[in-house]
């Protein structure tokens, strides 16, 4: 009897961004390839540089052109370092705005969060061990029972002597620590 086996294969995929690496005539773009996000950010940065040239331009093309190119290239370079995934670049800008304008410790109920100064807290913890049928209230009131003496045997024994009271077998690390602390007292 042969059984029909179904084979399932799983492949790990990586999304590669669409890039612009060549002009239409086939020549390479200097410093490329660039992602689409970098292209959009570079175009917006070029527009902003041209529209705001009056405050930063010195009137000398030898200085103004490298400054404008450096601004556009820097904006595109930063945009290339941001992981976009499938998100819209406008959503990224909103996220960047929120990240830069939000308070350092976050918000709670639309107000800046102010952390309380650290202070020491003291308390007492009473635990009920698993398997014990004594609750925390009766455990405190219960008096320890006196130990029973070991029965005396008249036969000589060759087995090694063990103590009459053995610590109960602990299951977890906390129970072992509790058993160890109870046996020391």
Secondary structure, DSSP 8 states (H G I E B T S, - for coil): ------------------EE-B-TTS-B-TT--EEHHHHHHHHHHHHHHHHTHHHH--S-HHHHHHHHHHHHHHHHHHHHHS--TT--HHHHHHHHHHHHHS-TT-EETTEE-----------------TT----HHHHHH------------SS---S----SS------SHHHHHHHHHHHH-
